[in-house]
């Protein structure tokens, strides 16, 4: 054991999250399901090309009107 070793420190936030995971074991699977609904989706390359082609360039100063 090193001479200057300190006791293991766990912040209040870490302790809370560990207790939450123990009391709600289904939480992580629900998080993964929610992520899959929003982020883990296949992208259609044809739609991406259409979105890129339809993009309108932004003016240098967006608050200036056309007059």
Steps between C-alpha positions, in 0.01 A plus 500: 500500500649837400590735779283790378200297386168664573174322560289448189276801447155485344316823437139545605397484135681170445347352813154612390540346154627173643202478740261589217638223278468249783143600583392518132689233302277551194612862463797431273297286258234773481769757425636282220150459357446876503834556330417249230175682427672835448860442394571145381322512167605418148551803278367503146780627275254623237315713755830641627593604146160672458538683833847621401380617159205690651712688751488878467816695574474733799574869451807636680292724722173325578326797662533725197192505282507501121427871450 
